[in-house]
Amino acid sequence: MLDTSKLPHLQPQKPTSQEEAPQEPLFKQIMHAFSSKKGMLYLCCVFVLIYTSLCIQGEHLLRQGVYRVLQELGQDGFGISYHAPSSYFAFKSGVNLDDLTITAPENMGGWTLKAGRITISSTPFTPRHVTLKVNGTHSLTTKTIGDIRLIVGQGEIKFRLPYKKDPMSIDFNLKQVQTAAPKSMEGSFLADLDLKMVQAFEISEKQKKDAFHFSLRADTVHLPAFMSRHLPPMLQSLDFKGIISGTGPDGSNSFLKKWQDNSGTIEIKQGEILWPPFSASLTGTFGFTDSFELIGAGVVKTRGFFNMLDMLQNGDYLRSRRVSVAKVVLGEQLKTEKNESSPSLTSAFSFQSGKIYVGQVLLYDRHEK
């Protein structure tokens, strides 16, 4: 006989409905997963890892860029030495360039620049925006003055690298620059220097040469002691605007080599110098010879020109006989224009082979002893 008491107690199953219970949307499931404490921790870890990898990649690219720039300077004849770049940790991509020494070739003056620490950085999300910090103490050695110690209160160079239709741009700014040595440079001071350059696509396409719009402005420049004995002690302002052209699209040559091969020029479309009691407005086109001597010509309108000649003569910068000839010949061109209270001189000028001409008058000859 079957003992029913030994059979398992079974419960009847409830009939299931034909429709399944609705599930939460995938987006809500993800949000619930990451809104928990553990999910937020995972999310932060992933973000930090991604950001760190971008910083490391950016640092690698900066190191390559530094090497290419210094290599190109070496191809142009500059002597280069520096310590291997060290990493710059500040939640950015960056390197520190220490003890950089640049020596110019003899035909460019043979000067030597020894820079302190230069910090080069960019953010991972804007890798084409590169910033150089050049604050601190630097040394510039020249054959005429010797070792000049420069203290830069604030120095910054910003590069925006080109991309598609976005032009390349450079913004170079120095503030509160003074000299600590030698004694002859005492008193020299620069309050503000700003150079801006933006690639000019419209000119580059027409001339088949790279070109840049530029603006250069310097404010409150105090001359060193050895110059201010005879010249006005402060240059109030200098403001130039124009176009730099001549670097070709060929990437096989260095910058200066392309400049020479393409007859590079600096065209000043608007120039203003305010150096009381002297002032000048000028336009002109300038360049360099193969031996890097300045050449160029333009037109200048000046006030206080003859007072400045007297100061330059007293400081032995100009010969007295050349100043006398200039006063006689150029003095006839002085005139007071309408709505002007003081006379002005408008004349052509030129630089060539170490000589400076104002009109037809030879004012300075570098080869004279």
C-alpha positions as CSV (number, residue, x, y, z in Angstrom):
1,M,0.0,0.0,0.0
2,L,1.2,3.6,-0.7
3,D,1.8,5.5,2.5
4,T,0.6,9.0,1.6
5,S,2.1,10.5,4.7
6,K,5.6,9.9,3.3
7,L,4.9,11.9,0.1
8,P,6.3,15.6,0.0
9,H,3.8,18.2,0.7
10,L,3.4,20.0,-2.6
11,Q,1.8,23.3,-3.1
12,P,-0.1,24.1,-6.3
13,Q,1.7,26.7,-8.5
14,K,-0.1,29.9,-9.3
15,P,-0.6,30.4,-12.9
16,T,1.8,32.9,-14.4
17,S,0.4,35.8,-16.4
18,Q,1.2,36.1,-20.1
19,E,2.8,39.5,-19.7
20,E,6.2,39.9,-18.0
21,A,6.7,42.6,-15.4
22,P,8.2,45.7,-17.0
23,Q,12.0,46.3,-16.6
24,E,13.7,49.7,-15.9
25,P,15.2,51.4,-18.9
26,L,19.0,50.8,-19.5
27,F,19.8,54.5,-18.8
28,K,18.1,54.4,-15.4
29,Q,20.0,51.2,-14.5
30,I,23.3,52.8,-15.4
31,M,22.4,56.0,-13.4
32,H,21.5,53.9,-10.4
33,A,24.7,51.9,-10.7
34,F,27.0,55.0,-10.8
35,S,25.0,57.1,-8.3
36,S,25.9,54.7,-5.5
37,K,29.1,55.3,-3.5
38,K,30.9,52.4,-5.1
39,G,29.8,53.5,-8.5
40,M,31.0,57.1,-7.9
41,L,34.4,55.8,-6.7
42,Y,34.8,53.7,-9.9
43,L,33.8,56.6,-12.1
44,C,36.4,58.9,-10.4
45,C,39.1,56.3,-10.8
46,V,38.4,55.9,-14.5
47,F,38.4,59.6,-15.0
48,V,41.8,60.0,-13.2
49,L,43.3,57.2,-15.2
50,I,42.1,58.8,-18.5
51,Y,43.3,62.2,-17.5
52,T,46.7,60.9,-16.4
53,S,47.2,59.0,-19.6
54,L,46.4,62.2,-21.6
55,C,48.9,64.2,-19.5
56,I,51.6,61.6,-20.1
57,Q,50.9,61.6,-23.8
58,G,50.9,65.4,-23.8
59,E,54.3,65.5,-22.0
60,H,55.7,63.1,-24.6
61,L,54.6,65.4,-27.5
62,L,56.0,68.5,-25.7
63,R,59.4,66.7,-25.3
64,Q,59.4,66.0,-29.1
65,G,58.5,69.6,-29.8
66,V,61.3,71.0,-27.6
67,Y,63.8,68.6,-29.3
68,R,62.7,69.7,-32.8
69,V,62.9,73.4,-32.0
70,L,66.4,73.1,-30.5
71,Q,67.5,70.9,-33.3
72,E,66.4,73.5,-35.9
73,L,68.3,76.2,-34.0
74,G,71.4,73.9,-34.2
75,Q,70.9,73.7,-38.0
76,D,71.0,77.5,-38.1
77,G,74.4,77.5,-36.5
78,F,73.4,78.1,-32.8
79,G,75.2,76.2,-30.1
80,I,72.7,74.5,-27.8
81,S,73.1,72.8,-24.5
82,Y,70.6,71.9,-21.7
83,H,69.7,69.4,-19.1
84,A,67.3,66.6,-20.0
85,P,63.7,68.0,-19.4
86,S,62.1,66.9,-16.2
87,S,58.4,66.3,-15.7
88,Y,56.2,69.2,-14.6
89,F,53.4,67.9,-12.2
90,A,50.6,70.4,-11.9
91,F,47.6,68.5,-13.4
92,K,48.9,69.5,-16.8
93,S,51.2,68.1,-19.5
94,G,54.5,69.8,-19.0
95,V,58.3,69.7,-18.8
96,N,60.9,71.8,-17.0
97,L,63.8,72.9,-19.2
98,D,66.9,73.6,-16.9
99,D,70.2,75.4,-17.7
100,L,69.4,76.1,-21.3
101,T,72.4,77.8,-23.0
102,I,72.1,79.2,-26.6
103,T,75.2,80.7,-28.3
104,A,74.6,82.7,-31.5
105,P,77.0,82.3,-34.5
106,E,79.6,84.9,-35.0
107,N,77.8,86.6,-37.9
108,M,74.9,87.2,-35.6
109,G,77.0,88.8,-32.8
110,G,78.3,85.7,-30.9
111,W,76.1,86.4,-27.9
112,T,75.3,83.7,-25.3
113,L,72.0,83.4,-23.5
114,K,71.9,81.3,-20.3
115,A,68.3,80.8,-19.2
116,G,67.1,79.7,-15.8
117,R,64.3,77.2,-15.5
118,I,61.8,77.4,-18.3
119,T,58.4,75.6,-17.8
120,I,56.6,74.4,-20.9
121,S,53.0,73.2,-20.4
122,S,49.7,72.5,-22.0
123,T,46.4,71.1,-20.8
124,P,45.3,67.7,-22.1
125,F,42.1,68.9,-23.6
126,T,43.7,71.8,-25.5
127,P,47.1,70.3,-26.6
128,R,47.6,72.9,-29.3
129,H,47.8,75.7,-26.7
130,V,51.3,75.7,-25.3
131,T,52.6,78.0,-22.6
132,L,56.2,78.8,-21.7
133,K,57.0,80.5,-18.3
134,V,60.3,82.4,-18.4
135,N,60.2,84.1,-15.0
136,G,63.4,84.3,-13.0
137,T,67.1,85.2,-13.5
138,H,68.8,84.8,-16.9
139,S,72.2,85.8,-18.2
140,L,73.0,87.5,-21.6
141,T,76.7,87.8,-22.5
142,T,77.7,90.1,-25.3
143,K,81.1,91.1,-26.6
144,T,80.6,94.8,-26.0
145,I,79.0,94.8,-22.5
146,G,79.9,91.5,-21.0
147,D,77.6,89.4,-18.7
148,I,74.2,91.0,-18.3
149,R,72.1,89.5,-15.5
150,L,68.4,89.9,-16.3
151,I,65.7,89.5,-13.7
152,V,62.2,88.9,-15.3
153,G,59.3,89.5,-12.9
154,Q,56.8,88.0,-15.2
155,G,57.5,86.3,-18.5
156,E,55.1,84.2,-20.6
157,I,55.0,83.0,-24.2
158,K,51.8,81.4,-25.5
159,F,51.7,79.4,-28.7
160,R,48.5,78.4,-30.5
161,L,49.5,75.8,-33.0
162,P,47.6,75.8,-36.4
163,Y,44.8,73.4,-37.1
164,K,42.7,73.4,-40.3
165,K,41.5,77.0,-40.7
166,D,42.7,78.1,-37.2
167,P,45.9,80.1,-37.7
168,M,49.1,79.8,-35.7
169,S,49.6,82.6,-33.2
170,I,52.3,83.7,-30.7
171,D,51.9,86.0,-27.7
172,F,55.1,87.0,-26.0
173,N,54.9,89.1,-22.9
174,L,57.5,90.4,-20.4
175,K,56.8,92.5,-17.4
176,Q,59.1,94.1,-14.8
177,V,62.5,93.3,-16.4
178,Q,65.5,94.8,-14.7
179,T,69.3,94.2,-14.7
180,A,71.4,93.2,-11.7
181,A,74.8,93.4,-13.3
182,P,77.2,94.8,-14.6
183,K,77.5,98.2,-13.1
184,S,77.3,99.9,-16.5
185,M,73.7,98.5,-16.9
186,E,72.5,99.9,-13.6
187,G,69.1,101.7,-13.9
188,S,67.9,99.8,-17.0
189,F,64.3,98.7,-16.6
190,L,61.4,97.5,-18.8
191,A,57.9,97.8,-17.5
192,D,56.1,96.0,-20.3
193,L,56.9,94.3,-23.6
194,D,54.3,92.6,-25.7
195,L,54.7,90.9,-29.1
196,K,51.8,89.3,-30.9
197,M,52.0,87.4,-34.1
198,V,49.1,85.8,-36.1
199,Q,49.5,83.8,-39.2
200,A,48.2,85.6,-42.3
201,F,46.5,83.0,-44.5
202,E,45.4,85.5,-47.1
203,I,49.0,86.7,-47.7
204,S,50.5,83.2,-47.5
205,E,48.2,81.9,-50.2
206,K,48.9,84.8,-52.5
207,Q,52.7,84.9,-52.1
208,K,53.2,81.1,-51.6
209,K,55.1,82.1,-48.5
210,D,54.2,82.0,-44.8
211,A,53.4,85.4,-43.4
212,F,52.4,86.8,-40.0
213,H,50.7,89.9,-38.9
214,F,52.6,91.3,-35.9
215,S,52.3,94.1,-33.3
216,L,55.1,95.0,-31.0
217,R,54.7,97.4,-28.1
218,A,57.1,98.4,-25.3
219,D,56.2,100.8,-22.4
220,T,58.4,102.7,-19.9
221,V,61.9,101.7,-20.9
222,H,64.6,103.2,-18.6
223,L,68.0,103.4,-20.2
224,P,71.1,102.0,-18.4
225,A,73.4,104.5,-16.6
226,F,76.1,104.7,-19.4
227,M,73.5,105.8,-21.9
228,S,71.3,108.0,-19.8
229,R,74.2,110.4,-19.1
230,H,73.7,111.9,-22.6
231,L,70.3,110.6,-23.9
232,P,66.8,111.0,-22.5
233,P,66.6,108.5,-19.6
234,M,63.3,107.0,-20.5
235,L,61.7,105.7,-23.7
236,Q,58.0,106.3,-23.0
237,S,56.6,104.0,-25.6
238,L,57.4,102.1,-28.8
239,D,54.6,100.7,-31.0
240,F,55.1,98.9,-34.3
241,K,52.5,97.0,-36.5
242,G,53.1,95.2,-39.7
243,I,53.7,92.0,-41.6
244,I,56.6,89.4,-41.4
245,S,56.9,87.3,-44.5
246,G,59.3,85.0,-46.1
247,T,59.3,81.6,-44.4
248,G,58.3,79.1,-47.1
249,P,56.1,76.0,-46.8
250,D,59.1,73.6,-47.3
251,G,59.6,71.9,-44.0
252,S,63.0,70.4,-44.9
253,N,64.9,73.6,-44.0
254,S,65.2,75.5,-40.8
255,F,63.5,78.8,-40.1
256,L,66.4,81.1,-40.8
257,K,67.4,79.1,-43.9
258,K,63.9,79.5,-45.4
259,W,64.0,83.2,-44.4
260,Q,67.2,83.7,-46.4
261,D,66.1,81.6,-49.4
262,N,62.8,83.4,-49.7
263,S,64.2,86.9,-49.1
264,G,62.3,87.4,-45.9
265,T,61.1,90.9,-45.0
266,I,59.6,92.8,-42.1
267,E,57.2,95.4,-43.3
268,I,56.3,98.1,-40.8
269,K,53.0,99.6,-41.8
270,Q,52.6,101.8,-38.7
271,G,55.4,102.7,-36.3
272,E,55.4,105.2,-33.4
273,I,58.3,106.1,-31.1
274,L,57.8,108.5,-28.1
275,W,61.1,109.4,-26.5
276,P,60.6,112.9,-25.1
277,P,61.7,115.4,-26.4
278,F,62.0,113.2,-29.5
279,S,59.1,111.5,-31.3
280,A,58.7,109.8,-34.7
281,S,56.2,108.0,-36.8
282,L,57.5,105.8,-39.6
283,T,56.8,103.2,-42.3
284,G,59.3,100.9,-44.1
285,T,60.5,97.5,-45.1
286,F,63.5,95.8,-43.6
287,G,65.4,92.5,-43.9
288,F,68.8,90.9,-43.3
289,T,71.7,90.1,-45.6
290,D,73.3,86.6,-45.7
291,S,75.6,87.9,-42.9
292,F,72.6,89.1,-41.0
293,E,73.3,92.8,-41.4
294,L,70.2,95.0,-41.2
295,I,69.0,96.5,-44.5
296,G,65.9,98.5,-45.2
297,A,64.3,101.8,-46.2
298,G,61.3,103.8,-45.3
299,V,59.8,107.3,-44.5
300,V,59.9,108.9,-41.1
301,K,58.2,112.0,-39.7
302,T,60.0,113.4,-36.6
303,R,59.9,116.1,-34.0
304,G,62.8,117.1,-31.8
305,F,65.2,115.4,-34.4
306,F,68.0,118.0,-34.1
307,N,67.9,118.0,-30.3
308,M,68.4,114.2,-30.5
309,L,71.3,114.7,-32.9
310,D,73.0,117.0,-30.4
311,M,72.5,114.4,-27.6
312,L,73.9,111.6,-29.8
313,Q,76.9,113.8,-30.7
314,N,77.6,114.6,-27.0
315,G,77.5,110.8,-26.3
316,D,80.0,110.1,-29.1
317,Y,77.5,108.0,-31.0
318,L,77.6,110.4,-34.0
319,R,80.5,112.4,-35.5
320,S,80.2,116.1,-35.1
321,R,80.9,116.8,-38.8
322,R,78.0,114.5,-39.9
323,V,75.7,116.2,-37.4
324,S,76.7,119.6,-38.8
325,V,76.0,118.5,-42.4
326,A,72.6,117.0,-41.4
327,K,71.5,120.3,-39.7
328,V,72.4,122.3,-42.8
329,V,70.8,120.0,-45.4
330,L,67.8,118.6,-43.4
331,G,67.1,121.9,-41.7
332,E,65.7,123.2,-44.9
333,Q,63.0,120.6,-44.8
334,L,61.6,121.6,-41.4
335,K,58.1,122.9,-41.5
336,T,55.1,123.5,-39.3
337,E,52.1,121.8,-40.8
338,K,48.5,122.9,-40.4
339,N,47.0,122.3,-36.9
340,E,50.5,121.6,-35.6
341,S,52.2,123.7,-33.0
342,S,55.8,122.6,-33.6
343,P,57.9,122.0,-36.7
344,S,58.5,118.5,-38.0
345,L,60.9,116.9,-40.4
346,T,59.6,114.3,-43.0
347,S,62.3,112.4,-44.9
348,A,63.2,109.1,-46.4
349,F,65.8,107.0,-44.5
350,S,67.7,103.8,-45.2
351,F,70.0,101.2,-43.6
352,Q,72.6,99.4,-45.7
353,S,76.1,98.0,-45.2
354,G,76.3,99.4,-41.7
355,K,75.4,102.9,-42.9
356,I,72.4,105.0,-41.9
357,Y,71.1,107.7,-44.4
358,V,68.5,110.3,-43.7
359,G,67.5,111.7,-47.1
360,Q,70.8,112.0,-48.9
361,V,72.8,112.6,-45.8
362,L,75.1,109.9,-44.4
363,L,74.4,110.1,-40.6
364,Y,76.3,107.1,-39.4
365,D,78.9,104.6,-40.7
366,R,79.8,101.6,-38.6
367,H,83.1,101.1,-40.4
368,E,84.5,104.5,-39.5
369,K,87.1,104.6,-36.7
